Amino acid sequence: MFKNILIVEDGDKLRNSLTEYFSAMNKVTACPTLKSAISACAENEYDITLLDLILPDGNGIELLRYLRRTPVIILSDLGTDENVIDGLSAGAADYIVKPCSPQVIEAKMSLRLLPNGKANLSSGGLTLNVQSRTAVYKNTVLDFTSSEFNILTFLMQNAGVYFNSNEIYEQVWKMPHLNTETIKKHLSNLRKKLLAVSDECAALLTTKFGKGYAFIGGKND
């Protein structure tokens, strides 16, 4: 399916090669700076973003605030566990360390773009549209970060099943867990946002000692 992709990369060679590769089947906007990327986000909506962190005019992490509903895959030379944790904690859907082939990047992207048949999840009064990455509880619109949305999507897809934080990390990000508090932090923020709507809404997400976390709104409608 034709996708609208934003590539934010200051290296001319890599930016041009990625643009050429993905333009064959998609619409691609390529930006070499943070400023140009912010302008692009103000003018268009994107299905997914490839984001470098080290840009000539700032840290790519700053762009995440403009892409709250867009899956972001960080593509960076910074490859320590701390860098990966910081990127995922900031809301990135995935983290790829350079160098990496376009084919591997494409495979990672496919994990973040669900087919149309899985576009809507609805249970317990909560509805997620995975394609537009929007969430509504009854008549109230909820504002989640990309990581919060991805975690909630996974738990709704597996309603009634408990997962510990490491299992959620591995299932959502498709990589070995790093024994961090990242998932617990995201789940805490999720609960706060659900609780801000109502106690009933917050009760959809539960935890049990020794079992983990689960969405208990029932099976998807």
MDAnalysis code that builds the backbone (N, CA, C; Angstrom):
import MDAnalysis as mda
import numpy as np

u = mda.Universe.empty(663, n_residues=221, atom_resindex=np.repeat(np.arange(221), 3), trajectory=True)
u.add_TopologyAttr("name", ["N", "CA", "C"] * 221)
u.add_TopologyAttr("resid", np.arange(1, 222))
u.add_TopologyAttr("resname", ["MET", "PHE", "LYS", "ASN", "ILE", "LEU", "ILE", "VAL", "GLU", "ASP", "GLY", "ASP", "LYS", "LEU", "ARG", "ASN", "SER", "LEU", "THR", "GLU", "TYR", "PHE", "SER", "ALA", "MET", "ASN", "LYS", "VAL", "THR", "ALA", "CYS", "PRO", "THR", "LEU", "LYS", "SER", "ALA", "ILE", "SER", "ALA", "CYS", "ALA", "GLU", "ASN", "GLU", "TYR", "ASP", "ILE", "THR", "LEU", "LEU", "ASP", "LEU", "ILE", "LEU", "PRO", "ASP", "GLY", "ASN", "GLY", "ILE", "GLU", "LEU", "LEU", "ARG", "TYR", "LEU", "ARG", "ARG", "THR", "PRO", "VAL", "ILE", "ILE", "LEU", "SER", "ASP", "LEU", "GLY", "THR", "ASP", "GLU", "ASN", "VAL", "ILE", "ASP", "GLY", "LEU", "SER", "ALA", "GLY", "ALA", "ALA", "ASP", "TYR", "ILE", "VAL", "LYS", "PRO", "CYS", "SER", "PRO", "GLN", "VAL", "ILE", "GLU", "ALA", "LYS", "MET", "SER", "LEU", "ARG", "LEU", "LEU", "PRO", "ASN", "GLY", "LYS", "ALA", "ASN", "LEU", "SER", "SER", "GLY", "GLY", "LEU", "THR", "LEU", "ASN", "VAL", "GLN", "SER", "ARG", "THR", "ALA", "VAL", "TYR", "LYS", "ASN", "THR", "VAL", "LEU", "ASP", "PHE", "THR", "SER", "SER", "GLU", "PHE", "ASN", "ILE", "LEU", "THR", "PHE", "LEU", "MET", "GLN", "ASN", "ALA", "GLY", "VAL", "TYR", "PHE", "ASN", "SER", "ASN", "GLU", "ILE", "TYR", "GLU", "GLN", "VAL", "TRP", "LYS", "MET", "PRO", "HIS", "LEU", "ASN", "THR", "GLU", "THR", "ILE", "LYS", "LYS", "HIS", "LEU", "SER", "ASN", "LEU", "ARG", "LYS", "LYS", "LEU", "LEU", "ALA", "VAL", "SER", "ASP", "GLU", "CYS", "ALA", "ALA", "LEU", "LEU", "THR", "THR", "LYS", "PHE", "GLY", "LYS", "GLY", "TYR", "ALA", "PHE", "ILE", "GLY", "GLY", "LYS", "ASN", "ASP"])
u.atoms.positions = np.array([
    [0.848, -1.200, 0.000],
    [0.000, 0.000, 0.000],
    [0.883, 1.250, 0.000],
    [0.504, 2.225, -0.774],
    [1.237, 3.480, -0.900],
    [1.277, 4.210, 0.437],
    [2.474, 4.612, 0.879],
    [2.638, 5.281, 2.160],
    [3.324, 6.628, 1.989],
    [3.060, 7.511, 2.940],
    [3.685, 8.827, 2.964],
    [4.772, 8.795, 4.033],
    [6.037, 8.817, 3.610],
    [7.171, 8.614, 4.514],
    [7.983, 9.903, 4.657],
    [8.354, 10.209, 5.889],
    [9.246, 11.335, 6.164],
    [10.606, 10.775, 6.564],
    [11.653, 11.227, 5.871],
    [13.019, 10.830, 6.199],
    [13.775, 12.066, 6.667],
    [14.291, 12.008, 7.884],
    [15.048, 13.127, 8.448],
    [16.477, 12.644, 8.671],
    [17.378, 13.071, 7.800],
    [18.760, 12.591, 7.809],
    [19.649, 13.646, 7.177],
    [20.692, 14.066, 7.905],
    [21.549, 15.130, 7.378],
    [22.641, 14.621, 6.444],
    [22.943, 13.341, 6.470],
    [23.954, 12.786, 5.571],
    [23.404, 12.672, 4.154],
    [23.986, 13.404, 3.232],
    [23.466, 13.446, 1.856],
    [23.401, 12.061, 1.218],
    [24.472, 11.291, 1.351],
    [24.528, 9.986, 0.705],
    [23.433, 9.059, 1.213],
    [23.289, 8.959, 2.526],
    [22.276, 8.069, 3.097],
    [20.878, 8.587, 2.807],
    [20.673, 9.893, 2.967],
    [19.345, 10.465, 2.704],
    [18.917, 10.203, 1.254],
    [19.823, 10.414, 0.327],
    [19.495, 10.221, -1.084],
    [19.245, 8.750, -1.413],
    [20.041, 7.858, -0.823],
    [19.854, 6.433, -1.104],
    [18.541, 5.916, -0.528],
    [18.191, 6.367, 0.677],
    [16.912, 5.958, 1.277],
    [15.738, 6.539, 0.498],
    [15.883, 7.778, 0.067],
    [14.820, 8.408, -0.717],
    [14.605, 7.647, -2.015],
    [15.684, 7.307, -2.688],
    [15.577, 6.567, -3.951],
    [14.939, 5.202, -3.726],
    [15.347, 4.518, -2.664],
    [14.837, 3.172, -2.395],
    [13.338, 3.188, -2.093],
    [12.916, 4.088, -1.200],
    [11.520, 4.077, -0.770],
    [10.578, 4.805, -1.727],
    [11.122, 5.640, -2.600],
    [10.274, 6.376, -3.545],
    [9.671, 5.477, -4.612],
    [10.213, 4.285, -4.777],
    [9.699, 3.371, -5.801],
    [8.240, 3.006, -5.562],
    [7.857, 2.923, -4.282],
    [6.492, 2.501, -3.955],
    [5.791, 3.440, -2.986],
    [6.402, 4.561, -2.665],
    [5.840, 5.456, -1.655],
    [6.098, 6.912, -2.017],
    [5.383, 7.810, -1.346],
    [5.683, 9.231, -1.434],
    [6.660, 9.552, -0.321],
    [7.793, 10.141, -0.660],
    [8.844, 10.390, 0.320],
    [9.161, 11.882, 0.420],
    [9.214, 12.386, 1.649],
    [9.706, 13.729, 1.924],
    [11.004, 13.580, 2.689],
    [12.090, 14.172, 2.183],
    [13.400, 14.043, 2.820],
    [13.868, 15.399, 3.336],
    [14.272, 15.432, 4.601],
    [14.711, 16.683, 5.230],
    [16.100, 16.513, 5.843],
    [17.001, 17.476, 5.625],
    [18.359, 17.383, 6.164],
    [18.537, 18.048, 7.527],
    [17.521, 18.795, 7.986],
    [17.648, 19.537, 9.243],
    [16.395, 19.389, 10.094],
    [16.533, 19.711, 11.368],
    [15.393, 19.682, 12.282],
    [14.370, 20.733, 11.875],
    [14.832, 21.916, 11.512],
    [13.930, 23.002, 11.125],
    [13.090, 22.625, 9.920],
    [13.708, 22.044, 8.902],
    [12.956, 21.677, 7.701],
    [11.977, 20.541, 7.997],
    [12.345, 19.647, 8.923],
    [11.454, 18.553, 9.292],
    [10.227, 19.073, 10.043],
    [10.444, 20.026, 10.939],
    [9.318, 20.623, 11.669],
    [8.365, 21.306, 10.698],
    [8.901, 22.007, 9.707],
    [8.065, 22.656, 8.695],
    [7.280, 21.628, 7.898],
    [7.928, 20.518, 7.568],
    [7.252, 19.461, 6.816],
    [6.103, 18.863, 7.618],
    [6.314, 18.699, 8.933],
    [5.263, 18.143, 9.796],
    [4.071, 19.089, 9.921],
    [4.338, 20.382, 9.823],
    [3.260, 21.363, 9.923],
    [2.384, 21.360, 8.674],
    [2.950, 20.910, 7.570],
    [2.238, 20.954, 6.292],
    [1.614, 19.621, 5.897],
    [2.122, 18.520, 6.436],
    [1.648, 17.197, 6.019],
    [1.561, 16.242, 7.197],
    [0.795, 15.155, 6.995],
    [0.762, 14.054, 7.943],
    [1.463, 12.870, 7.296],
    [2.203, 12.135, 8.101],
    [2.992, 11.034, 7.570],
    [2.568, 9.708, 8.198],
    [2.731, 8.640, 7.429],
    [2.399, 7.309, 7.933],
    [3.504, 6.772, 8.825],
    [4.743, 7.182, 8.545],
    [5.878, 6.726, 9.345],
    [7.062, 7.657, 9.087],
    [7.950, 7.763, 10.065],
    [9.106, 8.649, 9.965],
    [10.393, 7.908, 10.317],
    [11.417, 8.100, 9.495],
    [12.775, 7.646, 9.812],
    [13.535, 8.863, 10.316],
    [14.071, 8.782, 11.516],
    [14.615, 9.968, 12.168],
    [16.042, 9.784, 12.660],
    [16.957, 10.603, 12.155],
    [18.318, 10.670, 12.685],
    [18.289, 11.534, 13.941],
    [19.176, 11.273, 14.864],
    [19.210, 12.050, 16.105],
    [20.169, 13.229, 16.037],
    [21.317, 13.027, 15.406],
    [22.330, 14.081, 15.351],
    [22.112, 14.901, 14.078],
    [21.494, 16.061, 14.246],
    [21.193, 16.942, 13.117],
    [21.967, 18.249, 13.293],
    [22.245, 18.959, 12.219],
    [23.085, 20.164, 12.319],
    [22.490, 21.272, 13.173],
    [21.164, 21.271, 13.362],
    [20.532, 22.352, 14.129],
    [19.778, 21.859, 15.357],
    [20.084, 20.644, 15.816],
    [19.424, 20.175, 17.025],
    [19.347, 18.663, 17.117],
    [18.740, 18.194, 18.205],
    [18.555, 16.770, 18.453],
    [17.238, 16.320, 17.832],
    [17.296, 15.241, 17.048],
    [16.091, 14.737, 16.397],
    [14.967, 14.385, 17.348],
    [15.311, 14.095, 18.618],
    [14.292, 13.766, 19.620],
    [13.249, 14.878, 19.710],
    [13.664, 16.119, 19.475],
    [12.744, 17.251, 19.562],
    [11.585, 17.117, 18.576],
    [11.792, 16.375, 17.493],
    [10.748, 16.242, 16.484],
    [9.604, 15.355, 16.952],
    [9.855, 14.515, 17.944],
    [8.820, 13.588, 18.400],
    [7.573, 14.307, 18.905],
    [7.720, 15.504, 19.425],
    [6.556, 16.239, 19.926],
    [5.607, 16.626, 18.794],
    [6.131, 16.695, 17.572],
    [5.311, 17.042, 16.411],
    [4.753, 15.798, 15.714],
    [5.153, 14.618, 16.187],
    [4.792, 13.372, 15.524],
    [4.146, 12.402, 16.504],
    [3.294, 12.897, 17.355],
    [2.728, 12.080, 18.419],
    [1.873, 10.938, 17.884],
    [1.258, 11.115, 16.719],
    [0.401, 10.067, 16.167],
    [1.091, 9.277, 15.063],
    [2.349, 9.570, 14.814],
    [3.077, 8.929, 13.728],
    [4.139, 7.987, 14.271],
    [4.170, 6.728, 13.818],
    [5.262, 5.843, 14.246],
    [6.607, 6.407, 13.800],
    [7.545, 6.486, 14.719],
    [8.874, 7.022, 14.418],
    [9.914, 5.931, 14.645],
    [10.741, 5.705, 13.633],
    [11.858, 4.780, 13.767],
    [13.140, 5.609, 13.781],
    [13.845, 5.569, 14.885],
    [15.110, 6.290, 14.986],
    [16.188, 5.512, 14.237],
    [16.952, 6.229, 13.432],
    [18.054, 5.659, 12.665],
    [19.306, 6.454, 13.045],
    [20.156, 5.863, 13.875],
    [21.218, 6.659, 14.486],
    [22.548, 5.914, 14.596],
    [23.625, 6.700, 14.631],
    [24.957, 6.155, 14.912],
    [25.121, 5.839, 16.389],
    [24.282, 6.424, 17.229],
    [24.377, 6.242, 18.675],
    [23.762, 4.898, 19.041],
    [24.593, 3.936, 19.435],
    [24.080, 2.584, 19.591],
    [24.202, 1.963, 20.954],
    [24.481, 2.748, 21.998],
    [24.562, 2.172, 23.340],
    [23.162, 1.853, 23.859],
    [23.104, 0.985, 24.866],
    [21.813, 0.666, 25.481],
    [21.131, 1.934, 25.982],
    [21.908, 2.837, 26.542],
    [21.348, 4.086, 27.069],
    [20.699, 4.909, 25.963],
    [21.347, 4.980, 24.794],
    [20.774, 5.707, 23.664],
    [19.458, 5.084, 23.225],
    [19.443, 3.754, 23.119],
    [18.227, 3.046, 22.694],
    [17.104, 3.273, 23.692],
    [17.413, 3.151, 24.968],
    [16.407, 3.347, 26.015],
    [15.850, 4.766, 25.969],
    [16.735, 5.750, 25.804],
    [16.289, 7.143, 25.743],
    [15.356, 7.360, 24.553],
    [15.695, 6.783, 23.413],
    [14.868, 6.954, 22.223],
    [13.502, 6.319, 22.371],
    [13.466, 5.107, 22.885],
    [12.186, 4.426, 23.075],
    [11.359, 5.099, 24.163],
    [12.024, 5.552, 25.205],
    [11.318, 6.241, 26.290],
    [10.715, 7.553, 25.808],
    [11.367, 8.192, 24.840],
    [10.859, 9.459, 24.302],
    [9.653, 9.263, 23.404],
    [9.389, 8.004, 23.013],
    [8.199, 7.739, 22.216],
    [8.437, 7.100, 20.867],
    [9.692, 6.794, 20.522],
    [9.972, 6.148, 19.239],
    [9.394, 4.739, 19.225],
    [8.938, 4.308, 18.062],
    [8.368, 2.971, 17.921],
    [9.451, 1.914, 17.731],
    [10.628, 2.350, 17.272],
    [11.731, 1.417, 17.048],
    [13.032, 2.197, 17.003],
    [14.138, 1.473, 17.078],
    [15.463, 2.110, 17.098],
    [16.412, 1.238, 16.289],
    [16.991, 1.785, 15.239],
    [17.921, 1.058, 14.387],
    [19.276, 1.747, 14.441],
    [20.321, 0.970, 14.652],
    [21.673, 1.513, 14.696],
    [22.303, 1.418, 13.309],
    [22.865, 2.534, 12.848],
    [23.572, 2.549, 11.570],
    [24.909, 1.799, 11.713],
    [25.430, 1.231, 10.606],
    [24.808, 1.173, 9.282],
    [23.758, 0.065, 9.220],
    [22.791, 0.242, 8.352],
    [21.717, -0.734, 8.207],
    [21.190, -0.660, 6.778],
    [20.909, -1.781, 6.181],
    [20.466, -1.797, 4.790],
    [19.023, -1.311, 4.674],
    [18.646, -0.739, 3.538],
    [17.252, -0.329, 3.317],
    [16.276, -1.484, 3.461],
    [16.720, -2.688, 3.129],
    [15.836, -3.851, 3.226],
    [15.472, -4.154, 4.680],
    [16.465, -4.032, 5.574],
    [16.189, -4.260, 6.995],
    [15.297, -3.151, 7.545],
    [15.560, -1.916, 7.131],
    [14.735, -0.790, 7.557],
    [13.294, -1.002, 7.093],
    [13.133, -1.442, 5.865],
    [11.790, -1.700, 5.327],
    [11.079, -2.777, 6.136],
    [11.804, -3.831, 6.516],
    [11.221, -4.898, 7.320],
    [10.774, -4.374, 8.676],
    [11.600, -3.511, 9.283],
    [11.235, -2.900, 10.569],
    [10.000, -2.029, 10.417],
    [9.935, -1.277, 9.325],
    [8.788, -0.407, 9.071],
    [7.508, -1.213, 8.951],
    [7.586, -2.374, 8.320],
    [6.390, -3.194, 8.120],
    [5.785, -3.651, 9.444],
    [6.611, -3.755, 10.486],
    [6.110, -4.140, 11.802],
    [5.274, -3.036, 12.430],
    [5.494, -1.788, 11.987],
    [4.806, -0.637, 12.576],
    [3.586, -0.211, 11.778],
    [3.403, -0.809, 10.613],
    [2.289, -0.432, 9.750],
    [1.393, -1.639, 9.558],
    [0.336, -1.728, 10.362],
    [-0.555, -2.874, 10.299],
    [-1.462, -2.787, 9.081],
    [-1.831, -3.941, 8.487],
    [-2.727, -3.918, 7.334],
    [-4.107, -3.406, 7.698],
    [-4.873, -3.016, 6.686],
    [-6.186, -2.414, 6.910],
    [-7.131, -3.299, 7.712],
    [-6.967, -4.608, 7.564],
    [-7.853, -5.520, 8.277],
    [-7.717, -5.412, 9.784],
    [-6.604, -4.851, 10.253],
    [-6.376, -4.696, 11.688],
    [-6.441, -3.236, 12.098],
    [-7.123, -2.427, 11.294],
    [-7.085, -0.981, 11.506],
    [-7.862, -0.542, 12.736],
    [-8.931, -1.263, 13.107],
    [-9.768, -0.808, 14.213],
    [-9.839, -1.840, 15.328],
    [-9.655, -1.371, 16.543],
    [-9.823, -2.180, 17.738],
    [-10.830, -1.468, 18.620],
    [-11.828, -2.194, 19.080],
    [-12.874, -1.572, 19.900],
    [-13.317, -2.530, 20.986],
    [-13.222, -2.089, 22.233],
    [-13.602, -2.936, 23.353],
    [-13.784, -2.090, 24.597],
    [-14.819, -2.400, 25.380],
    [-15.029, -1.720, 26.654],
    [-15.258, -0.230, 26.534],
    [-15.739, 0.211, 25.373],
    [-15.974, 1.638, 25.163],
    [-14.774, 2.368, 24.581],
    [-13.634, 1.672, 24.476],
    [-12.411, 2.270, 23.938],
    [-12.205, 1.812, 22.496],
    [-11.957, 2.760, 21.603],
    [-11.732, 2.448, 20.195],
    [-10.400, 3.016, 19.740],
    [-9.572, 2.155, 19.143],
    [-8.309, 2.576, 18.556],
    [-8.380, 2.406, 17.048],
    [-7.975, 3.423, 16.316],
    [-7.788, 3.303, 14.879],
    [-6.288, 3.237, 14.643],
    [-5.798, 2.054, 14.298],
    [-4.366, 1.836, 14.207],
    [-3.755, 2.564, 13.017],
    [-4.538, 2.755, 11.953],
    [-4.010, 3.439, 10.784],
    [-3.827, 4.939, 11.047],
    [-4.850, 5.572, 11.614],
    [-4.752, 7.005, 11.906],
    [-4.117, 7.265, 13.268],
    [-3.947, 6.172, 14.056],
    [-3.334, 6.240, 15.381],
    [-4.077, 7.219, 16.285],
    [-5.401, 7.061, 16.302],
    [-6.250, 7.866, 17.162],
    [-6.966, 6.953, 18.157],
    [-7.319, 7.511, 19.317],
    [-7.985, 6.751, 20.364],
    [-9.149, 7.550, 20.916],
    [-10.285, 6.873, 21.093],
    [-11.482, 7.518, 21.632],
    [-12.118, 6.598, 22.668],
    [-12.415, 7.143, 23.841],
    [-13.191, 6.410, 24.835],
    [-14.575, 7.030, 24.879],
    [-15.559, 6.269, 24.403],
    [-16.913, 6.786, 24.234],
    [-16.842, 8.058, 23.384],
    [-17.046, 9.231, 23.947],
    [-16.983, 10.448, 23.127],
    [-15.757, 11.306, 23.436],
    [-14.813, 10.747, 24.202],
    [-13.644, 11.515, 24.609],
    [-12.410, 11.079, 23.820],
    [-11.754, 12.028, 23.179],
    [-10.537, 11.748, 22.424],
    [-9.354, 11.696, 23.388],
    [-8.520, 10.661, 23.263],
    [-7.361, 10.481, 24.125],
    [-6.088, 10.788, 23.347],
    [-5.132, 11.407, 24.018],
    [-3.878, 11.807, 23.377],
    [-2.740, 10.965, 23.938],
    [-2.281, 9.971, 23.165],
    [-1.204, 9.096, 23.585],
    [0.063, 9.380, 22.780],
    [1.218, 9.130, 23.397],
    [2.448, 9.151, 22.625],
    [2.479, 7.907, 21.741],
    [3.418, 7.871, 20.806],
    [3.520, 6.728, 19.906],
    [3.762, 5.427, 20.680],
    [4.637, 5.465, 21.665],
    [4.933, 4.253, 22.440],
    [3.744, 3.820, 23.277],
    [3.062, 4.761, 23.895],
    [1.861, 4.433, 24.678],
    [0.803, 3.803, 23.788],
    [0.635, 4.367, 22.600],
    [-0.361, 3.838, 21.663],
    [0.012, 2.419, 21.255],
    [1.276, 2.173, 20.971],
    [1.714, 0.845, 20.544],
    [1.515, -0.197, 21.636],
    [1.799, 0.173, 22.878],
    [1.609, -0.752, 23.996],
    [0.136, -1.065, 24.183],
    [-0.695, -0.041, 24.151],
    [-2.129, -0.259, 24.330],
    [-2.706, -1.094, 23.189],
    [-2.237, -0.856, 21.980],
    [-2.684, -1.658, 20.835],
    [-2.357, -3.131, 21.059],
    [-1.129, -3.401, 21.474],
    [-0.720, -4.786, 21.727],
    [-1.580, -5.431, 22.802],
    [-1.821, -4.737, 23.908],
    [-2.616, -5.313, 24.998],
    [-4.065, -5.518, 24.575],
    [-4.618, -4.600, 23.773],
    [-5.993, -4.782, 23.292],
    [-6.093, -5.957, 22.329],
    [-5.057, -6.151, 21.524],
    [-5.048, -7.282, 20.600],
    [-4.973, -8.618, 21.340],
    [-4.514, -8.558, 22.585],
    [-4.378, -9.769, 23.403],
    [-5.174, -9.619, 24.696],
    [-6.391, -9.092, 24.563],
    [-7.241, -8.798, 25.727],
    [-7.391, -10.010, 26.639],
    [-7.249, -9.751, 27.938],
    [-7.423, -10.795, 28.939],
    [-6.168, -11.583, 29.253],
    [-5.104, -11.355, 28.487],
    [-3.843, -12.070, 28.686],
    [-2.853, -11.147, 29.406],
    [-2.229, -11.675, 30.448],
    [-1.272, -10.874, 31.215],
    [0.146, -11.036, 30.659],
    [0.862, -9.918, 30.600],
    [2.252, -9.906, 30.151],
    [3.081, -9.098, 31.149],
    [4.278, -9.597, 31.464],
    [5.144, -8.782, 32.312],
    [5.820, -7.713, 31.447],
    [6.512, -6.788, 32.085],
    [7.064, -5.644, 31.362],
    [8.089, -6.059, 30.306],
    [8.899, -7.072, 30.614],
    [9.890, -7.525, 29.638],
    [9.229, -8.154, 28.416],
    [8.157, -8.900, 28.638],
    [7.434, -9.514, 27.522],
    [6.799, -8.446, 26.635],
    [6.247, -7.416, 27.262],
    [5.652, -6.326, 26.481],
    [6.726, -5.638, 25.657],
    [7.868, -5.379, 26.261],
    [8.988, -4.741, 25.550],
    [9.356, -5.540, 24.310],
    [9.530, -6.854, 24.471],
    [9.960, -7.699, 23.363],
    [8.887, -7.828, 22.284],
    [7.625, -7.861, 22.680],
    [6.545, -8.006, 21.713],
    [6.283, -6.714, 20.940],
    [6.371, -5.589, 21.616],
    [6.071, -4.309, 20.976],
    [7.241, -3.813, 20.131],
    [8.459, -3.926, 20.681],
    [9.619, -3.391, 19.958],
    [10.398, -4.439, 19.173],
    [9.983, -5.704, 19.300],
    [10.598, -6.778, 18.521],
    [12.113, -6.831, 18.704],
    [12.546, -6.673, 19.924],
    [13.964, -6.771, 20.246],
    [14.101, -7.246, 21.692],
    [15.247, -7.816, 22.049],
    [15.428, -8.281, 23.429],
    [15.261, -7.140, 24.417],
    [14.636, -7.445, 25.551],
    [14.426, -6.411, 26.561],
    [15.750, -6.011, 27.188],
    [15.772, -4.818, 27.749],
    [17.003, -4.277, 28.334],
    [16.903, -4.116, 29.847],
    [15.928, -4.812, 30.454],
    [15.756, -4.754, 31.910],
    [15.670, -3.319, 32.417],
    [14.797, -2.546, 31.815],
    [14.650, -1.153, 32.206],
    [13.249, -0.907, 32.763],
    [13.045, 0.319, 33.184],
    [11.736, 0.724, 33.688],
    [10.900, 1.381, 32.587],
    [11.363, 1.294, 31.341],
    [10.692, 1.979, 30.234],
    [9.220, 1.622, 30.129],
    [8.905, 0.326, 30.115],
    [7.514, -0.108, 29.948],
    [6.666, 0.340, 31.137],
    [7.202, 0.201, 32.335],
    [6.449, 0.613, 33.519],
    [6.137, 2.105, 33.480],
    [7.073, 2.895, 32.987],
    [6.855, 4.337, 32.871],
    [5.736, 4.626, 31.874],
    [5.778, 3.960, 30.719],
    [4.737, 4.169, 29.710],
    [3.369, 3.728, 30.232],
    [3.324, 2.596, 30.920],
    [2.051, 2.101, 31.453],
    [1.506, 3.023, 32.536],
    [2.392, 3.576, 33.340],
    [1.970, 4.530, 34.359],
    [1.331, 5.755, 33.706],
    [1.965, 6.248, 32.636],
    [1.407, 7.399, 31.920],
    [0.081, 7.049, 31.255],
    [-0.008, 5.842, 30.726],
    [-1.266, 5.391, 30.115],
    [-2.396, 5.410, 31.136],
    [-2.129, 4.861, 32.299],
    [-3.160, 4.807, 33.344],
    [-3.615, 6.202, 33.763],
    [-2.665, 7.116, 33.892],
    [-3.005, 8.480, 34.278],
    [-3.944, 9.116, 33.253],
    [-3.669, 8.873, 31.989],
    [-4.499, 9.444, 30.929],
    [-5.883, 8.790, 30.890],
    [-5.943, 7.482, 31.141],
    [-7.230, 6.799, 31.189],
    [-8.023, 7.243, 32.416],
    [-7.321, 7.396, 33.542],
    [-7.978, 7.816, 34.777],
    [-8.510, 9.237, 34.661],
    [-7.843, 10.070, 33.879],
    [-8.297, 11.451, 33.691],
    [-9.657, 11.491, 33.000],
    [-9.980, 10.410, 32.283],
    [-11.294, 10.326, 31.618],
    [-12.346, 9.825, 32.609],
    [-12.055, 8.695, 33.250],
    [-12.987, 8.150, 34.251],
    [-12.353, 6.930, 34.913],
    [-12.874, 6.554, 36.078],
    [-12.415, 5.343, 36.765],
    [-12.716, 4.117, 35.917],
    [-13.868, 4.137, 35.261],
    [-14.272, 3.018, 34.412],
    [-13.297, 2.821, 33.263],
    [-12.852, 3.928, 32.701],
    [-11.888, 3.862, 31.607],
    [-10.554, 3.316, 32.111],
    [-10.099, 3.798, 33.256],
    [-8.823, 3.353, 33.819],
    [-8.849, 1.871, 34.172],
    [-10.017, 1.355, 34.531],
    [-10.147, -0.045, 34.927],
    [-9.929, -1.009, 33.768],
    [-9.926, -0.497, 32.536],
    [-9.684, -1.355, 31.375],
    [-8.262, -1.908, 31.369],
    [-7.357, -1.192, 32.011],
    [-5.952, -1.596, 32.073],
    [-5.638, -1.999, 33.505],
    [-5.267, -3.240, 33.698],
    [-5.081, -3.736, 35.061],
    [-3.729, -4.415, 35.220],
    [-3.333, -4.611, 36.470],
    [-2.088, -5.322, 36.763],
    [-2.320, -6.272, 37.928],
    [-1.616, -7.403, 37.889],
    [-1.679, -8.366, 38.977],
    [-0.262, -8.774, 39.347],
    [0.008, -8.769, 40.639],
    [1.329, -9.128, 41.124],
    [1.696, -10.534, 40.648],
    [2.859, -10.662, 40.057],
    [3.325, -11.959, 39.597],
    [2.830, -12.356, 38.223],
    [1.868, -11.590, 37.675],
    [1.330, -11.925, 36.358],
    [1.631, -10.844, 35.328],
    [1.563, -9.592, 35.755],
    [1.866, -8.524, 34.832],
    [0.681, -7.628, 34.531],
    [0.614, -7.193, 33.269],
    [-0.388, -6.204, 32.845],
    [-1.319, -6.815, 31.797],
    [-2.560, -6.326, 31.797],
    [-3.522, -6.824, 30.813],
    [-4.596, -5.795, 30.535],
    [-5.142, -5.845, 29.339],
    [-6.337, -5.088, 28.993],
    [-7.518, -6.005, 29.237],
    [-8.469, -5.570, 30.050],
    [-9.573, -6.465, 30.447],
    [-10.924, -5.925, 30.004],
    [-10.935, -5.179, 28.913],
    [-12.195, -4.655, 28.421],
    [-13.049, -5.684, 27.731],
    [-12.501, -6.897, 27.555],
    [-13.234, -7.922, 26.849],
    [-12.667, -8.106, 25.471],
    [-13.240, -9.035, 24.715],
    [-12.784, -9.283, 23.358],
    [-13.141, -8.105, 22.466],
    [-12.333, -7.915, 21.425],
    [-12.570, -6.815, 20.510],
    [-13.885, -6.992, 19.767],
    [-14.607, -5.858, 19.622],
    [-15.902, -5.913, 18.943],
    [-15.731, -6.174, 17.458],
])
